[in-house]
Amino acid sequence: MSNCSSCNQPLCDDDDEEVTTKSGVRFHRTCLEQLLKPKSKTTPKVVDDGMHETSSSQGTPCRYGGECPQINDKSHCRDYAHPDYCQDGGHCMNQTEDHLKKYRHLPLCPRASKCIDYLKEVKEHCNRYRHFAPRCPYGNNCALFHDKTHFEDFQHPFPTPCPRTPFDCPLYSALCESKNNQTLPKSTHQHCLSFAHVCKFGRNCTDTTQLHRSKSIHIARQVCPYRERCYKVSDEDHINSFTHPNIPDIRPLCPYRDNCREPEKLEHKVNFRHPITHEAGVVHYYGSNKRTNFVKNHKNNVACVNRFITKHQWKPLPTGTIPDEIINWIRTVQPIHRCSAVIFESILLHGYVMSRLYMERLNDPTFVADSVLHHSRIRRIEAMKMKTCEDDARQYVTALVCREFERTGFLSKSTNPAPYATTSFEETMRKKENKLSGIVSVNDINALRTKAIEIARASIKLHSDPAGIGYAPDKALGTDKLVFSILGPHLGHYYDDIIIIFKRDILNHPDSNFSMQAATSFISGKAYNQRPWLDDDRGSTHERANHYHTTKLHASVPGYEYAAALELMAMTSLHFNLKTMDINLKQIFDRWTTVDSHQNIEAHLPQLIPLDYIDHIYIPRNIFDNLSDDAKRAIEAVFNNRITITDHIVEKILDKRSFGPSPNSPIRADYQNTVIKTLLARYKRYTSILALNYLKGTIITVPSTNLDDHYVLPLTISQAYEQYSFERSNPSRNNITYIYWKALHGDMMLTLSSEKIDPMEKQTHLRCLICYVATKSASIDDHYHEPTSYLAAGHPFQHAMITSEKKYAVKSNTLYVGCNSADFFTYCLEIHCSTGQVILTHAGPNAIYSRGQMFCSFNRSQLDLTKLEFVHISAGTHKVPVRELIICFEKQSHLHPTFDKDFTANTPSKTTKPYINPSTLKITVIMINEHYVNGESIATIIRKIIDRNIFILQLQTRKNKKMNIEDNVDGERIAMIIPKIIDQNFHIHKKSTMII
């Protein structure tokens, strides 16, 4: 079907309605009549509604004029008059509203100014079409301003956008924050007048001056549905994605930058952005879980418990689902470690919490020297990045350590003393110190010397009192290579009285895992009595160890929380002989605090954990007072606000084999109870809030390896899909895999392969999908430059060849244009296995402003996407913190915020829910049998909490018994239920009544 050469609308092959000229050009009959009509030489007469009278039709002038959508409708044209064609024909470029309404116009050529016939000045074509970029339909509210193609294809009412707007332009920030613009340099004014910038107030802007409107872009972000009462304002991603009352869309950077003293104060945090300057330390990867299928473990554990429940006729879950309070606790609870003062001092001086195996190796001078060089203070020495300097420093430090070992007679006790027997340590020290002094500053050499001596002495002290080191079953299980902790309150008083609480992040490291009780209980056989749903006792130590590995869980693998919660509830029911799965969190804590810690969840963490992964420390007064001065200085420098020193004066442990939940000493028991009560109160107060943004997926700071080392995730793509299908009754079949992750800086590689990448093997047939994201732009002038990011098929070790020979499938040098470089970048990699398409885009807040993306297609001979199974990550020239790397099979809509396409300056802000101030409510609920909201038991309505502490609540039963906000209804705390009822907009099922 062809189109009319005048209006460009489809022709209907109707001889009465169409005309074909001798040259073969086809028109609607009415369009041709308009074209042939002689132009009036007199000024048209103006009618009342502002339209011009025309002789095109008798009747009322159409109120849409030349922009009438029905201008080619014959019946419409009989009733309404339309204006004549503009006399400029195909040369008209006037796009003002008045002009477009006043005259009818030739259609726009779809290729606009890029049209070949237009550029060749083909008269016939130019007389039939206009050639220019049309107006952008979003006008001043266009969020596609960083899309180069869109900006070229459409006219916008603002100049070329600054490539660093909205977050990273220092000149525009200086203009906005200046109290006197006249004092700013001329270059700042020149830049802000030459380039358009995003207005920080967005849809809420009240500046109507012509200069502001012509130089600013007003992006209408979606309005947060909770407005003033938003409970996510402390979440940077949320506050950067939605508009909130009295908070600018683009908040200025904190004027104090790194020296801010109030980074966690909510009022300050919502008014200022804080660049991430403190990066988590590197937790080295050793691949301890590479052979574990955690999805299979999850499913087997759940199946074992369910079979046991059915076989022994226990009462099943009353609602068919696990209470949210238990799931939320498992999602947010932190690992807790206990140690002695000797080990604690060694931790402080090394800068790491260490595994038993690592501590055992600290009698080897070479190993101690390596530990010194990995200390955070030493790693800050820039010259150490040079290979020759690092080698000299290693020999210098090794000589220092050997001298300290020799002075105390410890060198002869080391693992391998022979190589050091004839070495002159003093000579090596002088020689290497002289050489280093020409490269390294005096302060850095002093730091090398001081740290080497401190760590050597701490190692000697640690081995003179080998508390907590070595246990044969741990070696059989391989758990001696990991740091032990309890996932929750730690009652292992026999490990001593310094209690270290780790940040939750460490549990999502690829090398972490946890088991429902001590791993050693499998070797001893106790696990089979304490968890009778496990398969039969395997008998031998080797078989029992293998059985343990098939039951451990991982916090980065979806489904872990359900498997852990189900078994924890079963263990609690078995302990109290209840024979029911109707268990709540209080009952779990009641059991937890009355059994030995070996019967509670045991977390196994990476073998070296930097101090910045420690959230808090509890220590008795006398143990703190007896620490060395070096240890106290380290505590003051690192844990100033993260340590609690209690008033307890505890005794030394006399019997380290005295197990049970509580020590024999009343003072030590009181100290432990004080800490446990504090933790339980903290869980009760914060769990439901923390659960709103619980951590998901893999979290790791990838060390700089120049893309040589590739760390495999503990979850494969097929395993992820198996778990997804298990959880969904109707899983997606579109064969699309989505991989999301957050990363700082860039310069990292995500690699998908059909087999694990092994640098020790040739793997000549290995084909991978390589996604390399370059580092962000470092230039600060008007000329934006960004290193090349790319997608390619090949081997990750071919990175240098791919970039130099340009063998990528697609590349981008504008990936970060419009991004907030002061925060994590959130990426989304889409793999369309059926079509061979691969797309990399931004997710999170950057998805609103940045149009940076890469798209390519592979045929099966190039790369078979269906065979990709393993996911690897690697870093280039600097470490890269990676957070929440997840594998999905549905697009995560909450990670793709949008702008309001329907917004205009006169459009009021819209919300999806009415705003309710909870602090003014007084609610009375009359309970009748089961309690329902929207047909759902209120015991299951728990998750959408709105600041639970400020509700004024009065609940009554039919017997008029008053209930406290901390009481339970159907096993759930009232404080958690009421916000859900309110969040349901007060629609109550007929079985309940609510009076407001």
Secondary structure in CASP SS format (residue, H / E / C, confidence):
PFRMAT SS
TARGET T0000
AUTHOR 0000-0000-0000
METHOD secondary structure of the structure
MODEL  1
M C 1.00
S C 1.00
N E 1.00
C C 1.00
S C 1.00
S C 1.00
C C 1.00
N C 1.00
Q C 1.00
P E 1.00
L C 1.00
C C 1.00
D C 1.00
D C 1.00
D C 1.00
D C 1.00
E C 1.00
E E 1.00
V E 1.00
T E 1.00
T C 1.00
K C 1.00
S C 1.00
G C 1.00
V C 1.00
R E 1.00
F E 1.00
H E 1.00
R H 1.00
T H 1.00
C H 1.00
L H 1.00
E H 1.00
Q H 1.00
L H 1.00
L H 1.00
K C 1.00
P C 1.00
K C 1.00
S C 1.00
K C 1.00
T C 1.00
T C 1.00
P C 1.00
K C 1.00
V E 1.00
V C 1.00
D C 1.00
D C 1.00
G C 1.00
M C 1.00
H E 1.00
E C 1.00
T C 1.00
S C 1.00
S C 1.00
S C 1.00
Q C 1.00
G C 1.00
T E 1.00
P E 1.00
C C 1.00
R C 1.00
Y C 1.00
G H 1.00
G H 1.00
E H 1.00
C C 1.00
P C 1.00
Q C 1.00
I C 1.00
N C 1.00
D C 1.00
K H 1.00
S H 1.00
H H 1.00
C H 1.00
R H 1.00
D H 1.00
Y E 1.00
A E 1.00
H C 1.00
P C 1.00
D C 1.00
Y E 1.00
C C 1.00
Q C 1.00
D C 1.00
G H 1.00
G H 1.00
H H 1.00
C C 1.00
M C 1.00
N C 1.00
Q C 1.00
T C 1.00
E H 1.00
D H 1.00
H H 1.00
L H 1.00
K H 1.00
K H 1.00
Y C 1.00
R E 1.00
H C 1.00
L C 1.00
P C 1.00
L E 1.00
C C 1.00
P C 1.00
R C 1.00
A H 1.00
S H 1.00
K H 1.00
C C 1.00
I H 1.00
D H 1.00
Y H 1.00
L H 1.00
K C 1.00
E C 1.00
V C 1.00
K H 1.00
E H 1.00
H H 1.00
C H 1.00
N H 1.00
R H 1.00
Y C 1.00
R E 1.00
H C 1.00
F C 1.00
A C 1.00
P C 1.00
R E 1.00
C C 1.00
P C 1.00
Y C 1.00
G H 1.00
N H 1.00
N H 1.00
C C 1.00
A C 1.00
L C 1.00
F C 1.00
H C 1.00
D C 1.00
K H 1.00
T H 1.00
H H 1.00
F H 1.00
E H 1.00
D H 1.00
F C 1.00
Q E 1.00
H C 1.00
P C 1.00
F C 1.00
P C 1.00
T C 1.00
P E 1.00
C C 1.00
P C 1.00
R C 1.00
T C 1.00
P C 1.00
F C 1.00
D C 1.00
C C 1.00
P H 1.00
L H 1.00
Y H 1.00
S H 1.00
A H 1.00
L H 1.00
C H 1.00
E H 1.00
S C 1.00
K C 1.00
N C 1.00
N H 1.00
Q H 1.00
T H 1.00
L C 1.00
P C 1.00
K H 1.00
S H 1.00
T H 1.00
H H 1.00
Q H 1.00
H H 1.00
C H 1.00
L H 1.00
S H 1.00
F C 1.00
A E 1.00
H E 1.00
V E 1.00
C C 1.00
K C 1.00
F C 1.00
G H 1.00
R H 1.00
N H 1.00
C C 1.00
T C 1.00
D C 1.00
T C 1.00
T C 1.00
Q H 1.00
L H 1.00
H H 1.00
R H 1.00
S H 1.00
K H 1.00
S E 1.00
I E 1.00
H C 1.00
I C 1.00
A C 1.00
R E 1.00
Q C 1.00
V E 1.00
C C 1.00
P C 1.00
Y C 1.00
R H 1.00
E H 1.00
R H 1.00
C C 1.00
Y C 1.00
K C 1.00
V C 1.00
S C 1.00
D C 1.00
E H 1.00
D H 1.00
H H 1.00
I H 1.00
N C 1.00
S C 1.00
F C 1.00
T E 1.00
H E 1.00
P C 1.00
N C 1.00
I E 1.00
P C 1.00
D C 1.00
I C 1.00
R C 1.00
P C 1.00
L E 1.00
C C 1.00
P C 1.00
Y C 1.00
R H 1.00
D H 1.00
N H 1.00
C C 1.00
R C 1.00
E C 1.00
P C 1.00
E C 1.00
K C 1.00
L H 1.00
E H 1.00
H H 1.00
K H 1.00
V C 1.00
N C 1.00
F C 1.00
R E 1.00
H C 1.00
P C 1.00
I C 1.00
T C 1.00
H C 1.00
E C 1.00
A C 1.00
G C 1.00
V C 1.00
V C 1.00
H C 1.00
Y C 1.00
Y C 1.00
G C 1.00
S C 1.00
N C 1.00
K C 1.00
R C 1.00
T C 1.00
N C 1.00
F H 1.00
V H 1.00
K H 1.00
N H 1.00
H H 1.00
K H 1.00
N H 1.00
N H 1.00
V H 1.00
A H 1.00
C H 1.00
V H 1.00
N H 1.00
R H 1.00
F H 1.00
I H 1.00
T H 1.00
K H 1.00
H C 1.00
Q C 1.00
W C 1.00
K E 1.00
P C 1.00
L C 1.00
P C 1.00
T C 1.00
G C 1.00
T C 1.00
I C 1.00
P C 1.00
D H 1.00
E H 1.00
I H 1.00
I H 1.00
N H 1.00
W H 1.00
I H 1.00
R H 1.00
T H 1.00
V C 1.00
Q C 1.00
P E 1.00
I E 1.00
H E 1.00
R E 1.00
C E 1.00
S C 1.00
A H 1.00
V H 1.00
I H 1.00
F H 1.00
E H 1.00
S H 1.00
I H 1.00
L H 1.00
L H 1.00
H H 1.00
G C 1.00
Y E 1.00
V E 1.00
M E 1.00
S C 1.00
R H 1.00
L H 1.00
Y H 1.00
M H 1.00
E H 1.00
R H 1.00
L H 1.00
N H 1.00
D C 1.00
P H 1.00
T H 1.00
F H 1.00
V H 1.00
A H 1.00
D H 1.00
S H 1.00
V H 1.00
L H 1.00
H C 1.00
H C 1.00
S H 1.00
R H 1.00
I H 1.00
R H 1.00
R C 1.00
I C 1.00
E H 1.00
A H 1.00
M H 1.00
K H 1.00
M C 1.00
K H 1.00
T H 1.00
C H 1.00
E H 1.00
D H 1.00
D H 1.00
A H 1.00
R H 1.00
Q H 1.00
Y H 1.00
V H 1.00
T H 1.00
A H 1.00
L H 1.00
V H 1.00
C H 1.00
R H 1.00
E H 1.00
F H 1.00
E H 1.00
R H 1.00
T C 1.00
G C 1.00
F C 1.00
L H 1.00
S H 1.00
K H 1.00
S C 1.00
T C 1.00
N C 1.00
P C 1.00
A H 1.00
P H 1.00
Y H 1.00
A C 1.00
T C 1.00
T C 1.00
S C 1.00
F H 1.00
E H 1.00
E H 1.00
T H 1.00
M H 1.00
R H 1.00
K H 1.00
K H 1.00
E H 1.00
N H 1.00
K H 1.00
L H 1.00
S H 1.00
G C 1.00
I C 1.00
V C 1.00
S C 1.00
V H 1.00
N H 1.00
D H 1.00
I H 1.00
N H 1.00
A H 1.00
L H 1.00
R H 1.00
T H 1.00
K H 1.00
A H 1.00
I H 1.00
E H 1.00
I H 1.00
A H 1.00
R H 1.00
A H 1.00
S H 1.00
I H 1.00
K H 1.00
L H 1.00
H H 1.00
S H 1.00
D C 1.00
P C 1.00
A C 1.00
G C 1.00
I C 1.00
G C 1.00
Y C 1.00
A H 1.00
P H 1.00
D H 1.00
K H 1.00
A H 1.00
L H 1.00
G C 1.00
T H 1.00
D H 1.00
K H 1.00
L C 1.00
V E 1.00
F E 1.00
S E 1.00
I E 1.00
L E 1.00
G C 1.00
P C 1.00
H C 1.00
L C 1.00
G C 1.00
H H 1.00
Y H 1.00
Y H 1.00
D C 1.00
D C 1.00
I E 1.00
I E 1.00
I E 1.00
I E 1.00
F E 1.00
K C 1.00
R H 1.00
D H 1.00
I H 1.00
L H 1.00
N H 1.00
H C 1.00
P C 1.00
D C 1.00
S C 1.00
N E 1.00
F E 1.00
S E 1.00
M C 1.00
Q C 1.00
A C 1.00
A C 1.00
T H 1.00
S H 1.00
F H 1.00
I H 1.00
S H 1.00
G C 1.00
K C 1.00
A H 1.00
Y H 1.00
N H 1.00
Q H 1.00
R C 1.00
P C 1.00
W C 1.00
L C 1.00
D C 1.00
D C 1.00
D C 1.00
R C 1.00
G C 1.00
S C 1.00
T H 1.00
H H 1.00
E H 1.00
R H 1.00
A H 1.00
N H 1.00
H H 1.00
Y H 1.00
H H 1.00
T C 1.00
T C 1.00
K C 1.00
L E 1.00
H C 1.00
A C 1.00
S C 1.00
V C 1.00
P C 1.00
G C 1.00
Y H 1.00
E H 1.00
Y H 1.00
A H 1.00
A H 1.00
A H 1.00
L H 1.00
E H 1.00
L H 1.00
M H 1.00
A H 1.00
M H 1.00
T H 1.00
S H 1.00
L H 1.00
H H 1.00
F C 1.00
N C 1.00
L C 1.00
K C 1.00
T E 1.00
M C 1.00
D C 1.00
I C 1.00
N C 1.00
L H 1.00
K H 1.00
Q H 1.00
I H 1.00
F H 1.00
D H 1.00
R H 1.00
W H 1.00
T C 1.00
T C 1.00
V C 1.00
D C 1.00
S H 1.00
H H 1.00
Q H 1.00
N C 1.00
I C 1.00
E E 1.00
A E 1.00
H E 1.00
L E 1.00
P C 1.00
Q C 1.00
L E 1.00
I E 1.00
P E 1.00
L H 1.00
D H 1.00
Y H 1.00
I E 1.00
D E 1.00
H E 1.00
I E 1.00
Y E 1.00
I E 1.00
P E 1.00
R H 1.00
N H 1.00
I H 1.00
F H 1.00
D H 1.00
N C 1.00
L C 1.00
S C 1.00
D H 1.00
D H 1.00
A H 1.00
K H 1.00
R H 1.00
A H 1.00
I H 1.00
E H 1.00
A H 1.00
V H 1.00
F C 1.00
N C 1.00
N C 1.00
R C 1.00
I E 1.00
T E 1.00
I E 1.00
T E 1.00
D C 1.00
H C 1.00
I C 1.00
V C 1.00
E C 1.00
K C 1.00
I C 1.00
L C 1.00
D C 1.00
K C 1.00
R C 1.00
S C 1.00
F C 1.00
G C 1.00
P C 1.00
S C 1.00
P C 1.00
N C 1.00
S C 1.00
P H 1.00
I H 1.00
R H 1.00
A H 1.00
D H 1.00
Y H 1.00
Q H 1.00
N H 1.00
T H 1.00
V H 1.00
I H 1.00
K H 1.00
T H 1.00
L H 1.00
L H 1.00
A H 1.00
R H 1.00
Y H 1.00
K H 1.00
R H 1.00
Y H 1.00
T H 1.00
S H 1.00
I H 1.00
L H 1.00
A H 1.00
L H 1.00
N H 1.00
Y C 1.00
L C 1.00
K C 1.00
G C 1.00
T E 1.00
I E 1.00
I E 1.00
T E 1.00
V E 1.00
P C 1.00
S C 1.00
T C 1.00
N C 1.00
L C 1.00
D C 1.00
D C 1.00
H C 1.00
Y E 1.00
V E 1.00
L C 1.00
P C 1.00
L C 1.00
T C 1.00
I H 1.00
S H 1.00
Q H 1.00
A H 1.00
Y H 1.00
E H 1.00
Q H 1.00
Y H 1.00
S H 1.00
F H 1.00
E H 1.00
R C 1.00
S C 1.00
N C 1.00
P C 1.00
S C 1.00
R C 1.00
N C 1.00
N C 1.00
I E 1.00
T E 1.00
Y E 1.00
I E 1.00
Y E 1.00
W E 1.00
K E 1.00
A E 1.00
L C 1.00
H C 1.00
G C 1.00
D C 1.00
M E 1.00
M E 1.00
L E 1.00
T E 1.00
L E 1.00
S E 1.00
S C 1.00
E C 1.00
K C 1.00
I C 1.00
D C 1.00
P C 1.00
M C 1.00
E C 1.00
K C 1.00
Q C 1.00
T C 1.00
H C 1.00
L C 1.00
R C 1.00
C E 1.00
L E 1.00
I E 1.00
C E 1.00
Y E 1.00
V E 1.00
A C 1.00
T C 1.00
K C 1.00
S C 1.00
A C 1.00
S C 1.00
I C 1.00
D C 1.00
D C 1.00
H C 1.00
Y C 1.00
H C 1.00
E C 1.00
P C 1.00
T C 1.00
S E 1.00
Y E 1.00
L E 1.00
A E 1.00
A E 1.00
G E 1.00
H C 1.00
P H 1.00
F H 1.00
Q H 1.00
H H 1.00
A H 1.00
M H 1.00
I H 1.00
T H 1.00
S H 1.00
E H 1.00
K C 1.00
K C 1.00
Y C 1.00
A C 1.00
V E 1.00
K E 1.00
S E 1.00
N C 1.00
T C 1.00
L C 1.00
Y C 1.00
V C 1.00
G C 1.00
C C 1.00
N C 1.00
S C 1.00
A C 1.00
D C 1.00
F C 1.00
F E 1.00
T E 1.00
Y E 1.00
C E 1.00
L E 1.00
E E 1.00
I E 1.00
H E 1.00
C C 1.00
S C 1.00
T C 1.00
G C 1.00
Q E 1.00
V E 1.00
I E 1.00
L E 1.00
T E 1.00
H E 1.00
A E 1.00
G C 1.00
P C 1.00
N H 1.00
A H 1.00
I H 1.00
Y H 1.00
S C 1.00
R C 1.00
G C 1.00
Q E 1.00
M E 1.00
F E 1.00
C E 1.00
S E 1.00
F C 1.00
N C 1.00
R C 1.00
S C 1.00
Q C 1.00
L C 1.00
D C 1.00
L H 1.00
T H 1.00
K H 1.00
L C 1.00
E C 1.00
F E 1.00
V E 1.00
H E 1.00
I E 1.00
S E 1.00
A E 1.00
G C 1.00
T C 1.00
H C 1.00
K C 1.00
V E 1.00
P E 1.00
V E 1.00
R E 1.00
E E 1.00
L E 1.00
I E 1.00
I E 1.00
C E 1.00
F C 1.00
E C 1.00
K C 1.00
Q C 1.00
S H 1.00
H H 1.00
L H 1.00
H C 1.00
P C 1.00
T C 1.00
F E 1.00
D C 1.00
K C 1.00
D C 1.00
F C 1.00
T C 1.00
A C 1.00
N C 1.00
T C 1.00
P C 1.00
S C 1.00
K C 1.00
T C 1.00
T C 1.00
K C 1.00
P C 1.00
Y C 1.00
I C 1.00
N C 1.00
P H 1.00
S H 1.00
T H 1.00
L C 1.00
K E 1.00
I E 1.00
T E 1.00
V E 1.00
I E 1.00
M C 1.00
I C 1.00
N C 1.00
E C 1.00
H C 1.00
Y E 1.00
V E 1.00
N C 1.00
G C 1.00
E E 1.00
S E 1.00
I H 1.00
A H 1.00
T H 1.00
I C 1.00
I C 1.00
R C 1.00
K C 1.00
I C 1.00
I C 1.00
D C 1.00
R H 1.00
N H 1.00
I H 1.00
F C 1.00
I E 1.00
L E 1.00
Q E 1.00
L E 1.00
Q E 1.00
T C 1.00
R C 1.00
K C 1.00
N C 1.00
K C 1.00
K E 1.00
M E 1.00
N C 1.00
I C 1.00
E C 1.00
D C 1.00
N E 1.00
V E 1.00
D C 1.00
G C 1.00
E E 1.00
R E 1.00
I H 1.00
A H 1.00
M H 1.00
I H 1.00
I H 1.00
P H 1.00
K H 1.00
I H 1.00
I H 1.00
D H 1.00
Q C 1.00
N C 1.00
F C 1.00
H C 1.00
I C 1.00
H C 1.00
K C 1.00
K C 1.00
S C 1.00
T E 1.00
M E 1.00
I E 1.00
I C 1.00
END
